[in-house]
Amino acid sequence: MQRSRATVAVIGAGPSGIAAAQQCIREGIDDVLLVERGKPGGLLYQANRLENFPGLRDMSGREAVVALGEIIQDYDIGLLKGDVSEISKKKNSFEAVTENGIISAKYMVLATGTKPRSLGITGERYHPEWRDYTGEKVAVVGGGDAAYDYALRLKELGAHPVILRRGEPKALSVLVDEASDKGIEEICHELTGWELSDNVYSLRYGDNSLSCDIVITAIGREPALPDMQFSYGEVKFPSGSTDIENFYVIGSLVLRGYRHASLAWGMGLAAAMDISVKDRNNQKM
Ligand SMILES: Cc1cc2nc3c(=O)[nH]c(=O)nc-3n(C[C@H](O)[C@H](O)[C@H](O)COP(=O)(O)OP(=O)(O)OC[C@H]3O[C@@H](n4cnc5c(N)ncnc54)[C@H](O)[C@@H]3O)c2cc1C
């Protein structure tokens, strides 16, 4: 099994992880490894349009992640492809296990973000793809920012989206108003059952049903944590330092109701600044 070593290993290359890795390099720590199971950029890829991230304003999520990927290249950040299944704590380091090998590092930054909650519907999806949806009817179940963002994107891509939410919208009014202006259909009722027959879904709500080709579930997200053989205790803001010396947990993984890219980015910066100070102090000792 391949072994890689670094001073800092950052797990997850979303905005928080990229910010942490870039800032470590800016602070003079050269051997940083960024470990990512998919494409760099994280969940931002799913945003229809980014309005509030300075420098990437008015870009689609798809464009924004290209710009973030350029940071990885420009700063020569070591990017390792791998899905971290387990993290363990050794005497003076941490180890992350992936299908491709083991990464050990003195400092570890966990930036693995969140995973979507499921409704348990066969074949349900968690976000639209960036493709032509002309003629397809898509039910988006949920009433938050993501549900509205997805419905707006689907509309732009030619689909007929229908938002099915069980209560009043919880999304930003700018998204709700845009959906209404664009004539996106909304149903306010709890989903009470579903059937799938000949690739067509029938979603039941009360005495009625909605038929559609695709179901996208956007009912919230929860932390995406690899297996860990230790507990990291309390997470302190803004750097994400924990009760375990040299172990940081940052970004939407711990931001709960404050899941925005600039806050995730800020935590990445703060973690790297903390690590840099610690590392310099350790070297003096
Ligand atoms: C539809 C939508 C619209 C949005 N719009 C906006 C917006 O307009 N403005 C805004 O500020 N924010 C927006 N966001 C939120 C923003 O995308 C997140 O706040 C941000 O991406 C969080 O960054 P992060 O680095 O903490 O986590 P993520 O972006 O989730 O990145 C985590 C990364 O870790 C990787 N990973 C996870 N587990 C492992 C593992 N075990 N091993 C290896 N890699 C792993 C994932 O593949 C991912 O790349 C939006 C989100 C969605 C879904």
The ligand as a Gaussian input file, in Angstrom:
#p B3LYP/6-31G(d) Opt

LIG

0 1
 C      -27.520000      24.385000      -4.416000
 C      -26.504000      25.080000      -3.552000
 C      -26.316000      26.426000      -3.706000
 C      -25.372000      27.089000      -2.922000
 N      -25.208000      28.423000      -3.093000
 C      -24.304000      29.074000      -2.350000
 C      -24.119000      30.480000      -2.512000
 O      -24.737000      31.118000      -3.353000
 N      -23.205000      31.087000      -1.719000
 C      -22.476000      30.423000      -0.791000
 O      -21.662000      31.040000      -0.108000
 N      -22.627000      29.102000      -0.604000
 C      -23.536000      28.415000      -1.350000
 N      -23.723000      27.079000      -1.160000
 C      -23.032000      26.423000      -0.031000
 C      -21.576000      26.081000      -0.362000
 O      -21.545000      25.229000      -1.480000
 C      -20.973000      25.409000       0.857000
 O      -21.109000      26.253000       1.988000
 C      -19.478000      25.155000       0.665000
 O      -19.246000      24.392000      -0.502000
 C      -18.916000      24.425000       1.878000
 O      -17.552000      24.199000       1.665000
 P      -16.780000      23.049000       2.452000
 O      -15.388000      23.092000       1.959000
 O      -17.002000      23.191000       3.897000
 O      -17.508000      21.680000       2.057000
 P      -17.834000      21.038000       0.603000
 O      -17.977000      22.077000      -0.433000
 O      -18.984000      20.129000       0.850000
 O      -16.534000      20.195000       0.294000
 C      -16.242000      18.998000       0.943000
 C      -15.335000      18.187000       0.036000
 O      -14.855000      17.057000       0.742000
 C      -14.888000      15.929000      -0.104000
 N      -15.017000      14.744000       0.740000
 C      -16.039000      14.413000       1.565000
 N      -15.781000      13.264000       2.210000
 C      -14.565000      12.844000       1.780000
 C      -13.765000      11.717000       2.079000
 N      -14.154000      10.790000       2.969000
 N      -12.569000      11.601000       1.464000
 C      -12.142000      12.528000       0.547000
 N      -12.872000      13.619000       0.222000
 C      -14.069000      13.788000       0.838000
 C      -16.121000      16.142000      -0.972000
 O      -16.038000      15.387000      -2.174000
 C      -16.047000      17.647000      -1.202000
 O      -15.312000      17.978000      -2.358000
 C      -24.632000      26.393000      -1.945000
 C      -24.822000      24.996000      -1.808000
 C      -25.752000      24.351000      -2.596000
 C      -25.966000      22.880000      -2.423000

